[in-house]
Amino acid sequence: LHTAHRELEAIVIPKDLERIKHELGRTYADLVYNGLWFTPAREAIDAFVARVQEQVNGVTRLKLYRGDCRVVGRKSPNALYETGLAPYDEGDQFDHTAAEGFIRIWGLPLETTARQSRRRAAAGSTTDS
């Protein structure tokens, strides 16, 4: 059941929420292990998880064989994947020009780091002389 539920979460929950849920899972485990069950922190995490789980529904098909569990299909009316937006088909609806801006924005920290490294290297070479 855990495998089936996790697979549904993977197609329904946005990646940022999944990451936060995973991080809160460790915090939750620490709270319980340390005997802090009756705390506002544990209740807040419960509320977060309940809210995230509201959209998790659908069907997961599993193949069970010799103690192994493989997912062979999954679908949900709340799945975040839309075939028409997938940038793999000729008739896709994805605006490919958007990728250039996305790459530039996500690359800004790398450009800044490289620029600072060059400045430090240049400053170091002038002080070595």
C-alpha positions as MATLAB code, in Angstrom:
seq = 'LHTAHRELEAIVIPKDLERIKHELGRTYADLVYNGLWFTPAREAIDAFVARVQEQVNGVTRLKLYRGDCRVVGRKSPNALYETGLAPYDEGDQFDHTAAEGFIRIWGLPLETTARQSRRRAAAGSTTDS';
ca = [
       0.000    0.000    0.000;
       2.826    2.369    0.817;
       4.382    1.895   -2.625;
       1.045    2.483   -4.369;
       0.352    5.638   -2.367;
       3.850    7.013   -2.908;
       3.465    6.519   -6.675;
       0.173    8.443   -6.678;
       1.829   11.240   -4.729;
       4.564   11.376   -7.364;
       2.083   12.308  -10.113;
      -0.189   14.550   -8.037;
       1.983   16.550   -5.622;
       4.219   19.326   -6.986;
       7.938   18.688   -6.472;
       8.382   21.562   -4.013;
       5.645   20.200   -1.743;
       7.056   16.679   -2.012;
      10.476   17.955   -0.950;
       9.008   19.834    2.033;
       6.919   16.793    3.006;
      10.042   14.616    2.910;
      12.001   17.064    5.084;
       9.123   17.337    7.552;
       9.029   13.534    7.714;
      12.453   13.524    9.344;
      11.386   16.259   11.764;
       8.219   14.310   12.562;
      10.241   11.177   13.283;
      12.517   13.152   15.623;
       9.529   14.615   17.477;
       7.961   11.189   17.978;
      11.270    9.557   18.937;
      11.913   12.280   21.518;
       8.452   11.862   23.050;
       7.116   15.171   21.751;
       3.839   13.809   20.412;
       1.609   16.349   22.162;
       3.261   19.437   20.722;
       2.117   22.199   18.383;
       4.955   21.274   16.006;
       3.642   17.728   15.521;
       0.099   19.027   15.065;
       1.278   21.576   12.495;
       3.054   18.870   10.504;
      -0.092   16.717   10.651;
      -2.120   19.640    9.283;
       0.384   20.206    6.472;
       0.347   16.546    5.455;
      -3.465   16.394    5.601;
      -3.682   19.431    3.313;
      -1.177   17.987    0.843;
      -3.009   14.641    0.789;
      -6.345   16.221   -0.214;
      -5.467   15.898   -3.914;
      -3.948   12.410   -3.722;
      -6.367    9.979   -5.319;
      -6.361    7.611   -8.230;
      -5.353    4.105   -9.194;
      -1.985    2.391   -9.002;
      -1.484   -1.019  -10.590;
       1.126   -3.226   -8.977;
       2.732   -6.480  -10.015;
       3.621   -8.678   -7.052;
       6.060  -11.531   -7.556;
       8.187  -13.412   -5.031;
       8.191  -10.659   -2.445;
       8.809   -7.916   -4.999;
       6.401   -5.091   -5.756;
       6.622   -3.305   -9.113;
       4.461   -0.418  -10.260;
       3.087   -1.124  -13.737;
       0.614    1.745  -14.009;
      -0.770    4.777  -12.272;
      -3.422    7.374  -13.052;
      -5.244   10.123  -11.224;
      -7.792   12.769  -12.170;
      -5.497   15.204  -10.327;
      -2.279   14.233  -12.136;
      -0.047   17.218  -12.872;
       1.251   15.761  -16.139;
      -0.471   16.988  -19.303;
       0.409   15.199  -22.521;
      -0.214   18.315  -24.629;
       2.385   20.270  -22.680;
       5.078   17.609  -22.899;
       7.803   19.027  -25.142;
       8.399   15.767  -26.966;
       5.813   15.741  -29.736;
       5.570   17.788  -32.913;
       2.115   19.027  -31.968;
       2.990   19.972  -28.404;
       1.644   23.148  -26.816;
       4.875   24.001  -25.031;
       6.435   27.342  -25.990;
      10.046   26.336  -26.601;
      11.225   29.955  -26.520;
      10.399   29.966  -22.799;
      13.264   27.542  -22.190;
      15.881   30.140  -23.129;
      14.697   32.580  -20.457;
      14.380   29.802  -17.911;
      17.946   28.662  -18.551;
      19.249   32.228  -18.285;
      17.463   32.881  -14.995;
      18.579   29.590  -13.430;
      22.099   30.171  -14.718;
      22.472   33.619  -13.113;
      23.967   32.300   -9.848;
      26.526   30.302  -11.840;
      27.444   33.358  -13.908;
      27.850   35.411  -10.729;
      30.008   32.727   -9.110;
      32.213   32.490  -12.207;
      32.568   36.287  -12.380;
      33.562   36.458   -8.701;
      36.068   33.624   -9.175;
      37.659   35.463  -12.104;
      37.863   38.671  -10.040;
      39.487   36.830   -7.132;
      41.907   35.126   -9.488;
      42.774   38.451  -11.138;
      43.209   40.145   -7.757;
      45.396   37.269   -6.563;
      47.628   37.442   -9.622;
      48.212   41.197   -9.174;
      49.164   40.811   -5.498;
      51.563   37.936   -6.267;
      53.696   40.158   -8.568;
];
